[in-house]
């Protein structure tokens, strides 16, 4: 299976369980790998046969900036479902991080892997 990836997409949104985290947008770092078959796109050289990473990044960014989730787990699962809405995506790995959320750690977060049913 081939991979299309979005690396280090930095967005700002409300995420967290503490009162101060709910008041002001903070950095959220997102990495996505979608698994797909790129052979049809390679043969046709047509965007209609591709997972459009620009379109996917915009959808991910919009959701992450407006969802106001409490946990990174919830946001990661939201984003995985959003990616799987594209019929060309067979499997997805989504990593959501909160840079600087824990003292002395560069980042903390969660990574989820989901695949299309059937």
C-alpha positions as a printed Julia matrix, in Angstrom:
118×3 Matrix{Float64}:
   0.0    0.0     0.0
   1.26   3.47   -0.87
   1.37   6.44    1.5
   0.46  10.1     1.21
   1.51  12.22    4.16
   1.02  15.61    5.73
   3.92  16.42    8.03
   3.98  18.92   10.89
   0.76  20.78   10.15
   0.68  23.45   12.86
  -2.76  24.78   13.74
  -4.17  26.75   16.65
  -7.24  25.62   18.5
  -8.92  25.11   21.84
  -7.92  21.76   23.33
  -7.49  20.65   26.9
  -9.3   19.91   30.13
  -8.08  22.78   32.28
  -9.98  26.07   32.47
  -7.04  28.09   31.12
  -6.78  25.74   28.12
 -10.4   26.48   27.22
  -9.86  30.26   27.14
  -7.24  30.71   24.45
  -6.17  28.81   21.32
  -2.92  26.92   21.58
  -0.58  25.19   19.14
  -1.61  21.75   17.91
   0.82  19.79   15.76
  -0.71  17.24   13.38
   0.89  14.52   11.28
  -1.16  12.32    8.98
  -0.27   9.33    6.84
  -2.99   7.99    4.57
  -2.65   4.66    2.85
  -3.93   4.44   -0.7
  -3.21   2.92   -4.09
  -1.35   5.51   -6.18
  -1.17   3.39   -9.35
  -4.4    4.78  -10.87
  -3.15   8.34  -10.24
   0.28   7.53  -11.66
  -1.28   6.07  -14.81
  -3.83   8.85  -15.38
  -1.75  11.73  -13.99
  -5.08  13.18  -12.86
  -5.81  14.8    -9.5
  -9.21  13.09   -9.51
  -7.4    9.77   -8.98
  -5.28  11.16   -6.12
  -5.79  11.79   -2.44
  -5.64  15.58   -2.65
  -3.35  16.42    0.27
  -4.05  20.15   -0.06
  -7.8   19.61    0.31
  -7.25  17.12    3.14
  -4.96  19.53    5.02
  -7.56  22.31    4.76
 -10.29  20.03    6.15
  -8.04  18.86    8.99
  -7.01  22.42    9.83
 -10.59  23.71    9.84
 -11.76  20.89   12.1
  -8.83  21.16   14.52
  -9.28  24.93   14.82
 -13.04  24.74   15.5
 -13.69  21.43   17.31
 -12.79  22.61   20.83
 -12.16  19.05   22.01
 -11.13  18.26   25.56
  -8.62  15.54   24.7
  -6.07  14.89   21.98
  -7.53  11.38   21.77
 -10.9   12.76   20.72
  -9.36  15.14   18.18
  -7.14  12.41   16.7
 -10.15  10.14   16.22
 -12.16  12.98   14.66
  -9.37  13.58   12.16
  -9.01   9.88   11.35
 -12.75   9.68   10.57
 -12.49  12.79    8.43
  -9.64  11.24    6.41
 -11.57   8.0     5.92
 -14.45   9.95    4.35
 -12.29  10.01    1.22
 -13.06   6.78   -0.65
  -9.45   6.51   -1.85
  -8.11   6.29    1.72
  -7.85   2.69    2.92
  -6.08   3.33    6.24
  -4.87   6.36    8.18
  -2.45   7.13   10.97
  -3.07  10.41   12.76
  -0.68  11.91   15.32
  -1.86  14.89   17.37
   0.57  16.68   19.66
   0.45  19.57   22.08
   3.9   21.17   22.01
   5.06  22.43   25.37
   2.09  20.99   27.28
   4.3   19.19   29.78
   7.24  20.84   31.48
  10.6   19.61   30.18
   8.95  17.76   27.27
   9.09  19.13   23.73
   5.66  17.7    23.02
   3.02  15.22   24.18
   0.24  13.6    22.22
  -1.41  10.54   20.81
  -1.23   8.52   17.61
  -4.2    6.52   16.3
  -4.44   4.08   13.41
  -7.76   3.43   11.73
  -8.78   1.56    8.6
 -11.8    1.42    6.41
 -14.31  -1.29    7.36
 -14.66  -4.06    4.83
